[in-house]
Amino acid sequence: MTEKRLIVATGDFAKSRIGQWMGNCMEQADIIAEGNLLYNEMMLAKMVLGIELDYAFEGLRFVPLYPTLETSTALAWKKEQVFTPATSAFLAFARQYEKVISNDKL
């Protein structure tokens, strides 16, 4: 068995979605560091499990997981919440994006 040295997100990695996806391979994992900033983790790693960023780093490429790992998320806020301009712009983008991906599934 070859140990795989990992830098993972802060928290209980074995119980995370990716940790569960790894199944029995978790026994081969040697977690050497934890972090919560993907950019910093990429500076230390040869391979990163994370979301694909819209930015190129020399010597780093994104490879999809197989079998595919899918997850969902939700946006929630208080009723009658007053948003900052940045939050309002983000929500407008999220609503538009949701329409686009919903149409792709039709």
Secondary structure, 3 states (H helix, E strand, C coil): CCCEEEEEECCCHHHCHHHHHHHHHHHHEEEEEEECCHHHHHHHCCCCCCCCCCCCCCCCCCCCCCCCCCCCCCCCCCCCCCCCHHHHHHHHHHHHHHHHHHHHCC
